Amino acid sequence: MILVTSFHADSWEKYAKRFMESFERYWPKSVKLHAFYHDGDLPEDAPKANNIVYKRLEHEDMLKFKENYKDKNGGSPYNYRLDAIKFCHKVFAITEMAEELRLTKSKQKWLMWLDADTVTKKKVPLKAIKSWVDPEADVVYLGRTAIDYCESSFLGFNMAHIPAHVFLEDFRGVYLSGELFGYREWHDGFVFERLLRMHRAHGLRTHDLTPECADLEAFNSSPLAKYLHHFKGPTKDQQHAPVRYNHLVEMIGFYKPKTLLETGTWNGERAIQLCLAALQASPGPVFYTGYDLFEDGNKELDDLEFNAKANTAIELVRKKLVRLKELHPRFDYQLIKGDTRETMKHHKVDFAYLDGGHSIETAANDFNNVEGSKVVVMDDYFIEDEAGRIPPDKWQGTNKVYDAHEGRKFLIHSPDPVNVGGKISLAVFVGQGEKEPPNMDRTAVPIIVNPVDCVEKEYLFDNIKDNLKLIPKYIGSKFEFHEQKMLVVSGGPSIKENFAEIQRKQIAGAALVCVKHSYPVLLEAGIVPWACIILDPRPLDGESTHGIVRRTLFKGQSDTIFFVASMTNPEVTKFLLDRGDTVLGWHAFSNASSKLPEMQNKMLVTGGTCAAMRAVGLGHTLGYRSFDLYGFDSCVEEPSKEELEILEPETKKPKYLEVGIGGRKFWTTGELLAQAQDFERLVARHDVDMKIDVFGKGMVPALWENMQAQREAPESFFKFLADCREKSNG
């Protein structure tokens, strides 16, 4: 299999770097990636690997096309549907690769395309990749039932079949001849779909990976979403959702509205977000009214209202809201289709959010129809960016309404950019007697997690009793402190960037300690840990919280000593002992284990809820006082929309949380947040005689950096005393 992508040199830091780094980390070495770059040089920090080939995209045919049709670039105001220049790079990269395979008579069967605004979340098995392509098909794609063109972020071409070659020749030919400019839209998705239908009528065999998908999220609802996430549209330029939408949800929680209205419902995702926030904010009924053109939208109206989003069928949105109503019986809704200048009547609601037509006339009409509501929020109030740029006057419908309004009004600023320059704020209008909006100029809201044992206490007791018999030797007392440094390596992905540093410190004499998730990663890099800390009480063949079968984490055998907590599942202990590993036992403190009679008069090690933090506590027991921490990322890649809907089975709260530290945003889980919380508690104590340094990327390093910045540089007591004596003598 060959994988192809392309990226503009300017997009490296925005998203392409994430694509390349996650590919190198998680994809099988048997899959070769051909990464085409254009309009600039290859960045110096581009990952190097045997299965990555970088190529400058400069085929004569493409350069000629871009020169001949340089004005076909979306126009002003920008409309992606008419941007042939931007999207032609994909076409020429795919077809250039196909031509090379044909000329070299390569035996590679499948040529796959993947957009560079995609990130790989976890290890992708070769078996999974093979399941994405049907061996009987000529072309594999992501279809959408209610939109007249497919999702082209992933494509597959069976190069063993002549029809696939013929299709790709036509794909290139449509651009070279200029034929596409006779089509309604000029982007690659529309052109691909049109050709697909024509070739299918002549026998092309196709396989649709998303036959049931109706909305725009074909990729993130496909089988690929288990391993990959596609940052569609504006989100490709940022790690997280636009900040102003977080502000919007926060205002919902603050005002607790029972009646909501939205113009510009589009695909219904924002409606779901707002209504869920309202349902969580108060116990009463919540009613939503949504206005949109839906499928009645057309290019003429889109141009008039400066809309660049694809139109969505009203039935697709209704299905989502029906599902929300099934889950929350106190919720109800109505959807109204058409131009709001014709369909919208006067409303007095608790909370109105206006993000429909952006012309001055439509913005004024929509606001006049909700004026008198308790709170009205209008999107797209534009301000200048650092370069002094701002969208043209005709786009500034919200600005005109806000400037003309004489009542109580507020601007909630955000760093969210406009593609033509400028930044986007929310304009908030508050009725008499209502509170002004909350202060949202803050970077973090404390989230406190209260961890509990991950298994029942009886299960834990059985583990301890069995291990007391299995493990021949236990650490029974504290050791005298010494000067040797301990390196504690957790399972965060940032450790890969620090292999050389870790190895250098280990060679210099530091004791390298890891956890089960970092153990195979270190071995693969040729680094053998001195010790591995085991704490998990769950079965050997079960999946860890990272979705990895625990047995596979111990597949690499070495001279590593395994420090196994007595609460560990005995299956793990037996496995390690049976294969001849050195096993030393220790007792971890927990609310349950501390009450067990067998634990009386035993030394119990504290330190945190996870093995990595408990390793610090164990290291302190062993006499270490200096610790360098690696891989304490405590965060995950931005979850997909589907993942954001996942609830924890016990608490029924969202599994994934967004937190802020020092102005930076991170996605995390309750378990990972507990690690960060344990770390914060540890370093905040003044009675702990340890020197700790944190290395890498992620939440704990950011937390450490933030805590250090908030502290004054400690002054030497002896210097302080000398200064006092000098002043006294003087």
C-alpha positions in Angstrom: 0.0 0.0 0.0 1.1 3.5 -0.8 -0.3 6.6 1.0 -0.2 10.0 -0.5 -0.8 13.5 1.0 0.2 17.1 0.1 0.6 20.3 2.0 1.4 23.9 1.5 4.7 24.8 3.1 2.9 27.6 5.1 0.5 25.0 6.7 3.3 23.0 8.4 2.9 24.4 11.9 -0.9 24.8 11.5 -1.6 21.1 10.8 0.8 19.3 8.5 3.4 18.7 11.2 0.8 16.9 13.3 -0.1 14.7 10.4 3.5 13.7 9.7 4.5 13.1 13.3 1.5 11.0 14.1 1.9 9.0 10.9 5.5 8.2 11.9 4.4 7.2 15.3 1.3 5.1 14.7 1.3 3.7 11.1 2.8 0.4 10.1 6.3 0.6 8.6 5.0 -1.5 5.6 2.9 1.5 4.5 5.0 4.0 2.6 3.9 7.6 2.7 4.7 10.0 -0.2 4.3 13.5 1.1 4.2 16.2 -1.6 4.9 19.8 -0.5 4.4 22.9 -2.6 4.8 26.7 -2.5 7.9 26.6 -0.3 10.7 24.4 1.1 10.4 21.4 3.2 10.6 22.3 6.9 13.9 21.3 8.6 12.0 19.5 11.4 10.1 17.2 9.1 10.2 13.7 10.5 12.6 11.3 8.8 11.8 7.6 8.4 12.4 4.8 6.0 8.7 4.7 5.0 8.4 8.5 4.4 9.3 10.0 1.0 9.1 13.8 0.6 8.6 15.2 -2.9 8.3 18.7 -4.2 5.1 19.1 -6.1 6.2 20.8 -9.2 5.0 18.8 -12.2 5.0 20.9 -15.4 1.3 20.2 -16.0 0.3 21.5 -12.5 2.5 24.6 -12.8 0.9 25.4 -16.3 -2.6 24.9 -14.8 -1.9 27.3 -11.9 -0.5 29.9 -14.3 -3.3 29.6 -16.8 -6.1 29.8 -14.3 -4.6 31.8 -11.4 -7.7 33.9 -11.2 -9.8 30.8 -10.4 -9.0 31.0 -6.7 -12.3 31.6 -4.9 -12.7 35.2 -5.6 -13.6 38.0 -3.1 -15.4 37.4 -0.9 -13.8 34.0 -0.8 -15.9 31.0 -1.9 -14.2 27.7 -1.5 -16.6 26.1 -4.1 -14.9 28.2 -6.8 -11.3 27.7 -5.7 -9.7 25.5 -8.3 -6.1 26.5 -7.5 -6.2 25.5 -3.8 -7.7 22.1 -4.5 -5.8 21.2 -7.6 -2.8 20.1 -5.6 -4.5 17.0 -4.4 -5.5 16.0 -7.9 -1.9 16.4 -9.3 -0.3 14.7 -6.3 -2.5 11.6 -6.6 -2.2 11.4 -10.4 1.5 12.0 -10.4 1.9 9.1 -7.9 -0.3 6.9 -10.0 1.7 7.8 -13.1 5.0 6.9 -11.3 3.5 3.5 -10.2 2.4 2.8 -13.8 5.8 3.7 -15.4 7.8 1.8 -12.9 5.4 -1.2 -13.1 5.1 -1.2 -9.4 3.4 -4.1 -7.7 1.8 -1.8 -5.1 -1.9 -2.7 -5.3 -3.6 0.2 -3.4 -2.9 3.9 -3.8 -4.6 5.8 -0.9 -5.1 9.5 -0.4 -5.3 11.2 3.0 -5.7 14.9 3.6 -2.9 16.5 5.6 -5.3 18.1 8.0 -5.7 14.7 9.6 -4.1 13.4 12.8 -3.6 9.8 13.8 -4.7 9.2 17.3 -3.4 5.7 18.0 -1.6 2.8 16.5 -3.2 1.7 13.2 -3.1 -2.0 12.6 -2.4 -3.2 9.1 -5.5 -5.3 9.4 -7.6 -2.2 9.9 -6.2 -0.4 6.9 -6.9 -3.5 4.7 -10.5 -3.4 6.0 -10.9 0.1 4.5 -10.4 -1.1 0.9 -12.6 -3.6 -0.9 -10.4 -5.9 -3.0 -13.2 -6.2 -5.6 -13.6 -2.4 -5.9 -11.8 -0.1 -8.3 -12.3 3.1 -6.1 -13.1 3.5 -2.4 -14.5 6.8 -1.1 -16.6 8.4 1.7 -20.1 9.1 0.4 -22.8 11.4 1.7 -26.5 10.7 1.0 -27.9 14.2 1.3 -25.0 16.3 -0.2 -24.3 16.1 -3.9 -20.6 15.5 -3.5 -18.5 13.0 -1.5 -16.0 13.6 1.3 -12.7 13.5 -0.5 -10.4 13.6 2.5 -9.8 9.8 2.1 -9.7 8.1 -1.3 -8.5 4.6 -2.4 -7.6 3.5 -5.9 -7.0 -0.2 -6.8 -3.9 0.1 -9.0 -4.3 -3.6 -10.0 -7.4 -2.7 -11.9 -7.3 -0.8 -15.2 -10.6 1.1 -14.5 -8.9 2.9 -11.6 -6.1 4.1 -13.9 -8.6 5.3 -16.5 -10.5 7.2 -13.8 -7.4 8.9 -12.6 -6.4 9.9 -16.1 -9.8 11.6 -16.5 -9.4 13.2 -13.1 -6.2 14.9 -14.3 -7.6 15.6 -17.7 -10.6 17.5 -16.5 -8.2 20.0 -14.9 -5.7 20.2 -17.8 -8.4 20.8 -20.3 -10.3 23.3 -18.2 -13.4 21.2 -18.4 -14.1 21.7 -14.7 -14.9 25.4 -15.2 -18.1 24.3 -16.9 -19.2 22.6 -13.6 -21.2 24.3 -10.9 -18.4 23.9 -8.4 -14.6 23.6 -9.0 -13.3 21.9 -5.8 -11.9 18.4 -5.9 -14.8 16.8 -4.0 -17.4 18.0 -6.5 -15.2 17.1 -9.6 -14.5 13.7 -8.1 -18.2 12.9 -7.5 -19.2 14.0 -11.0 -16.5 11.8 -12.6 -17.4 8.9 -10.2 -21.0 8.9 -11.4 -20.0 9.0 -15.1 -17.4 6.2 -14.7 -19.8 4.1 -12.6 -22.3 4.1 -15.4 -19.6 2.6 -17.6 -18.7 -0.2 -15.1 -16.4 1.3 -12.5 -16.8 -0.7 -9.3 -16.9 1.6 -6.2 -17.1 1.0 -2.5 -18.7 3.6 -0.2 -17.3 3.4 3.4 -20.1 5.7 4.7 -23.3 4.6 2.9 -25.5 5.9 5.8 -23.9 9.2 6.3 -26.1 12.2 5.5 -24.2 15.2 6.9 -20.8 16.7 6.4 -19.0 14.5 9.0 -18.4 11.5 6.7 -14.8 11.1 7.7 -15.4 11.2 11.5 -18.3 8.8 11.2 -16.3 6.3 9.0 -14.3 3.3 10.1 -11.2 5.5 9.9 -12.4 7.6 12.9 -11.4 4.9 15.3 -7.8 5.7 14.6 -7.8 9.1 12.8 -9.4 12.5 13.2 -10.0 14.9 10.4 -9.8 18.6 11.3 -12.4 19.8 8.7 -12.5 23.4 7.5 -11.4 26.1 9.8 -10.5 23.7 12.7 -7.5 22.5 10.7 -5.7 25.6 11.7 -6.2 25.1 15.4 -6.0 22.5 18.1 -9.4 23.2 19.5 -12.8 24.6 18.6 -13.1 28.4 18.2 -12.8 30.1 21.6 -16.0 32.1 21.1 -18.1 28.9 21.0 -16.7 28.1 24.5 -17.8 31.6 25.6 -21.2 30.9 24.1 -21.7 27.7 26.1 -20.4 29.5 29.2 -23.1 32.2 28.8 -25.8 29.5 28.5 -24.6 28.1 31.8 -24.6 31.6 33.4 -28.1 32.7 32.2 -29.8 29.2 32.4 -32.3 29.9 29.5 -35.4 27.8 29.0 -36.2 29.2 25.6 -33.5 29.4 22.9 -33.6 30.7 19.3 -30.9 30.3 16.7 -30.6 31.7 13.1 -28.2 29.8 10.9 -29.0 26.3 12.4 -26.9 24.7 9.5 -26.2 21.1 10.4 -27.6 21.3 13.9 -24.3 20.7 15.8 -24.3 24.1 17.5 -28.0 23.7 18.4 -27.2 20.4 20.1 -24.3 22.0 22.0 -26.4 25.0 23.2 -29.4 22.9 24.1 -27.3 20.4 26.1 -25.7 23.2 28.0 -29.2 24.6 28.8 -30.5 21.2 29.9 -27.5 20.8 32.2 -27.9 24.3 33.6 -31.4 23.9 35.0 -33.9 21.1 35.7 -36.9 22.7 33.8 -38.1 22.3 30.2 -36.0 23.7 27.3 -37.5 24.8 24.0 -35.4 25.5 20.9 -36.4 27.4 17.7 -34.1 27.1 14.7 -34.2 29.1 11.5 -32.2 28.3 8.3 -32.5 28.1 4.5 -31.6 24.4 4.8 -31.8 22.7 1.4 -33.4 25.8 -0.1 -30.1 27.5 -0.1 -28.3 28.2 -3.4 -25.2 29.9 -4.7 -27.1 33.2 -5.3 -28.2 33.4 -1.7 -24.9 32.2 -0.4 -23.1 35.0 -2.3 -25.7 37.6 -1.1 -25.2 36.5 2.6 -21.5 35.8 2.4 -22.1 32.1 3.3 -19.3 29.6 2.6 -20.9 26.6 4.3 -22.6 23.8 2.4 -26.4 23.6 2.8 -27.8 20.8 4.9 -31.2 19.2 4.6 -33.8 20.0 7.3 -34.6 16.3 7.8 -31.0 15.6 8.8 -31.1 18.3 11.5 -34.5 17.1 12.6 -33.2 13.6 13.1 -30.5 14.9 15.5 -33.0 17.0 17.5 -35.4 14.0 17.7 -32.6 12.0 19.1 -31.9 14.7 21.7 -35.6 14.7 22.6 -35.5 11.0 23.1 -32.6 11.3 25.5 -34.1 14.4 27.3 -37.9 14.2 27.3 -38.1 17.8 28.8 -36.6 19.1 25.5 -38.7 20.2 22.5 -38.0 22.2 19.3 -39.3 23.7 16.1 -37.4 24.2 12.8 -38.4 26.9 10.3 -37.1 26.8 6.8 -36.6 29.8 4.5 -35.2 33.3 4.3 -35.6 34.9 7.7 -36.5 38.2 6.1 -39.7 36.4 5.0 -40.2 33.6 7.6 -39.1 35.1 10.9 -41.6 36.5 13.3 -41.1 38.5 16.5 -39.8 36.5 19.4 -39.1 37.2 23.1 -36.9 34.4 24.3 -34.5 33.8 27.1 -31.5 33.5 24.8 -31.1 34.2 21.1 -28.1 33.4 19.0 -27.9 35.0 15.6 -25.5 33.5 13.1 -27.6 33.3 9.9 -27.3 35.7 6.9 -24.4 38.1 7.3 -25.6 40.9 5.0 -26.4 44.2 6.7 -30.1 43.9 5.8 -30.5 40.3 7.2 -28.5 41.0 10.4 -30.7 44.0 11.1 -33.9 42.1 10.3 -33.0 39.1 12.6 -32.0 41.4 15.5 -35.2 43.5 15.3 -37.2 40.2 15.5 -35.6 39.2 18.8 -35.1 42.6 20.3 -36.7 42.6 23.7 -35.4 39.1 24.5 -33.5 38.7 27.8 -30.1 38.0 26.1 -29.2 38.3 22.4 -25.8 37.2 21.1 -24.7 38.0 17.5 -21.8 36.2 16.0 -19.2 37.8 13.7 -18.5 41.2 15.2 -15.2 41.9 13.4 -12.3 43.8 14.9 -8.8 44.4 13.4 -6.1 41.9 13.8 -2.4 42.6 14.7 -1.7 43.5 11.1 -4.6 46.1 11.1 -6.7 43.9 8.7 -10.5 43.6 9.0 -13.2 42.2 6.6 -14.9 44.6 4.2 -17.7 46.9 5.3 -20.4 44.9 3.5 -19.6 41.9 5.7 -20.1 43.9 8.9 -23.8 43.4 9.5 -23.2 42.6 13.2 -21.0 45.6 13.6 -23.7 47.9 12.1 -26.4 46.6 14.5 -24.2 46.8 17.5 -23.0 50.3 16.8 -26.5 51.6 16.3 -28.0 50.0 19.4 -28.4 52.3 22.4 -29.2 49.8 25.1 -27.0 47.6 27.3 -24.4 45.9 25.1 -21.1 44.1 25.5 -18.3 42.7 23.3 -16.8 39.3 24.2 -13.5 39.1 22.4 -11.7 36.0 21.2 -8.6 35.2 19.2 -10.6 33.5 16.5 -9.3 34.6 13.1 -11.1 35.5 9.8 -9.7 34.0 6.7 -9.3 37.4 5.0 -7.9 39.1 8.1 -9.4 40.3 11.3 -10.7 38.7 14.5 -14.2 37.6 15.5 -16.0 38.7 18.7 -19.4 38.1 20.1 -21.8 41.0 20.4 -24.0 40.6 23.5 -27.2 42.6 24.1 -28.7 42.3 27.6 -32.2 43.3 28.6 -33.1 45.5 31.5 -32.9 43.7 34.8 -30.6 41.0 33.4 -27.0 40.5 34.7 -24.2 41.6 32.4 -22.2 38.7 30.8 -19.7 36.9 33.0 -16.0 37.7 32.8 -14.5 35.2 30.3 -11.0 36.6 30.3 -9.4 33.7 32.1 -7.4 30.8 31.1 -8.4 28.0 33.4 -11.3 26.8 35.6 -10.3 24.4 38.3 -11.7 20.9 37.8 -11.5 18.6 40.8 -11.6 14.9 40.2 -12.2 12.5 43.1 -10.7 9.2 42.0 -12.0 5.9 43.3 -10.6 2.4 43.1 -11.1 1.0 39.6 -12.2 -2.4 40.9 -14.4 -3.5 43.8 -12.6 -3.7 47.2 -13.3 -7.5 47.4 -11.5 -8.0 44.1 -8.6 -5.8 45.4 -8.4 -7.9 48.6 -8.2 -11.1 46.6 -5.4 -9.7 44.5 -3.4 -8.7 47.6 -3.9 -12.1 49.3 -2.8 -14.0 46.2 0.3 -11.8 45.7 1.4 -12.1 49.3 1.9 -15.8 48.4 3.3 -15.3 44.9 5.9 -12.5 45.3 9.0 -13.8 47.2 10.4 -10.5 48.3 8.8 -7.2 49.4 10.1 -3.7 50.2 9.5 -3.5 53.9 11.1 -0.3 55.1 12.4 3.1 53.9 16.0 3.5 52.7 18.4 6.2 53.6 18.5 9.1 51.1 21.3 9.3 48.5 22.4 11.5 45.6 21.5 9.3 42.6 18.9 10.8 40.3 15.7 8.9 39.2 14.2 9.3 35.7 10.5 8.5 35.8 9.1 7.9 32.3 5.3 7.9 32.0 3.4 6.9 28.9 2.8 10.3 27.2 3.8 10.5 23.5 6.3 13.4 24.1 8.9 10.9 25.4 9.7 10.1 21.8 11.2 13.6 21.5 13.4 13.0 24.5 14.9 9.5 23.9 18.4 10.9 23.4 18.3 13.0 26.6 16.9 10.1 28.6 19.5 7.7 27.4 22.3 10.2 28.0 21.2 10.7 31.6 20.8 6.9 32.1 24.4 6.4 30.9 25.5 9.2 33.3 24.2 7.1 36.2 20.5 8.0 36.6 18.1 5.2 37.5 15.5 4.9 34.7 12.1 3.9 35.9 9.1 3.4 33.6 5.4 2.3 33.7 3.8 -0.4 31.6 2.7 1.9 28.8 6.2 3.4 28.3 8.0 0.0 28.8 7.7 -1.3 25.2 8.2 2.1 23.7 11.6 2.5 25.5 12.6 -1.0 24.5 11.8 -0.4 20.9 14.0 2.7 21.0 16.9 0.5 22.4 16.6 1.9 25.9 16.3 -0.7 28.7 14.7 0.6 31.9 16.2 -0.3 35.3 12.7 -0.8 36.7 9.1 -0.9 35.7 6.4 0.1 38.2 3.2 -2.0 38.1 0.0 -0.9 39.9 -3.0 -1.9 37.8 -5.3 -4.4 39.5 -7.2 -5.4 36.3 -6.8 -8.6 34.2 -3.8 -9.2 32.1 -5.8 -9.8 28.9 -8.2 -6.8 29.4 -7.8 -3.5 27.6 -6.0 -0.6 29.4 -7.5 2.9 29.5 -5.4 3.6 26.4 -7.2 0.8 24.5 -4.2 -1.6 24.5 -4.4 -5.2 25.7 -2.2 -5.3 28.8 -0.4 -8.5 27.9 1.1 -6.9 24.8 2.7 -4.2 27.0 5.0 -6.8 28.4 6.0 -8.5 25.2 9.6 -7.2 25.2 11.7 -9.1 27.7 14.8 -7.5 29.3 16.8 -7.2 32.4 14.3 -4.7 33.8 13.2 -5.2 37.5 9.5 -5.2 37.9 8.2 -3.5 41.1 4.8 -5.1 41.4 2.2 -3.7 43.9 0.4 -6.3 45.9 -2.9 -5.0 44.5 -1.8 -5.9 41.0 -3.8 -8.7 39.3 -2.0 -12.0 40.1 -2.2 -12.9 36.3 0.4 -10.2 35.7 2.6 -11.5 38.6 2.5 -15.1 37.4 3.2 -14.0 33.8 6.3 -12.1 34.8 7.5 -14.9 37.2 6.9 -17.7 34.7 9.1 -16.0 32.1 11.9 -15.4 34.6 11.7 -11.7 35.3 13.0 -10.2 38.6 9.9 -9.3 40.6 10.0 -7.2 43.8 6.8 -6.5 45.7 5.6 -3.3 47.4 2.3 -2.2 49.0 0.4 0.7 47.6 -1.9 2.7 49.9 -5.6 2.9 48.9 -8.7 3.5 51.0 -9.6 -0.2 50.6 -6.1 -1.8 51.1 -5.3 0.2 54.2 -8.3 -1.5 56.0 -7.3 -5.1 55.1 -5.9 -7.0 58.2 -3.1 -8.4 56.1 -1.9 -4.8 55.5 -1.6 -3.9 59.2 2.0 -3.0 60.1 3.0 -3.0 56.4 4.7 0.0 54.8 2.2 1.5 52.4 3.5 3.8 49.6 1.5 6.9 48.7 2.0 9.3 45.8 -0.9 9.4 43.5 -3.6 7.5 41.6 -1.5 6.3 38.7 1.7 4.2 38.5 3.8 7.1 37.2 3.0 9.3 40.2 3.2 6.4 42.6 6.7 5.7 41.1 7.8 9.1 42.6 6.5 8.0 46.0 8.2 4.6 45.7 11.4 6.3 44.6 11.3 8.5 47.7 10.9 5.3 49.8 14.0 3.9 48.0 16.1 7.0 49.0 15.9 9.1 45.9 15.4 12.8 46.3 16.1 14.1 42.7 13.5 13.3 40.0 13.3 14.1 36.3 9.9 13.4 34.9 9.2 12.5 31.2 6.0 11.7 29.4 3.7 13.2 32.0 1.5 14.7 29.2 -1.8 14.0 30.9 -3.7 15.0 27.7 -5.0 13.5 24.5 -5.6 14.7 20.9 -8.7 16.7 20.4 -11.6 14.2 20.5 -14.0 13.7 17.6 -17.6 14.9 17.9 -18.6 11.3 18.5 -16.1 10.9 21.2 -17.2 14.2 22.9 -20.7 12.5 23.3 -19.2 9.6 25.3 -20.2 9.6 28.9 -18.4 7.9 31.8 -20.6 4.9 32.9 -20.5 5.7 36.6 -20.8 9.5 36.7 -22.7 10.0 33.4 -20.4 13.0 32.8 -18.4 13.6 29.6 -15.3 11.4 29.2 -13.3 14.1 27.6 -12.7 17.5 29.3 -11.1 20.7 28.0 -9.0 22.6 30.6 -6.8 25.6 30.4 -3.4 26.2 31.9 -1.4 29.5 31.5 -3.4 30.5 28.4 -3.0 27.0 26.7 -5.9 24.6 26.1 -5.7 20.8 26.6 -8.1 17.9 26.1 -7.9 15.3 28.8 -9.9 12.6 30.7 -10.7 12.2 34.3 -8.0 9.6 34.8 -5.3 11.8 33.1 -6.5 14.9 35.0 -6.1 13.0 38.2 -2.4 12.5 37.3 -2.0 16.3 36.8 -3.9 16.9 40.0 -1.6 14.5 41.9 1.4 16.3 40.5 0.1 19.7 41.5 -0.6 18.6 45.0 2.9 17.1 45.4 4.9 20.1 44.2 2.7 22.5 46.1 3.7 20.9 49.4 6.6 22.6 51.2 7.4 19.7 53.5 8.5 17.3 50.7 12.2 17.0 50.5 12.5 16.4 46.7 13.9 18.2 43.7 11.6 17.7 40.7 12.1 18.8 37.0 9.6 18.1 34.2 10.4 17.6 30.6 8.3 17.2 27.4 5.0 18.5 26.2 1.5 18.4 27.5 -0.5 19.4 30.5 1.8 18.5 33.4 4.8 20.3 31.8 2.6 23.3 31.2 1.3 23.1 34.8 4.9 22.9 36.1 5.9 25.9 33.9 3.0 27.9 35.1 3.6 27.1 38.8 7.3 28.1 38.4 6.4 31.4 36.8 4.1 32.2 39.7 6.8 31.7 42.2 9.5 34.2 43.1 13.0 32.9 42.6 14.0 31.3 46.0 16.6 33.3 47.8 19.5 31.6 49.5 19.1 31.8 53.3 22.8 32.1 53.7 23.0 35.0 51.2 20.0 36.6 53.0 21.9 36.2 56.3 25.1 37.7 54.9 23.2 40.7 53.6 21.6 41.2 57.0 25.0 41.1 58.8 26.5 43.5 56.3 23.7 46.0 56.9 24.0 45.5 60.6 27.7 46.1 60.6 27.3 49.1 58.4 
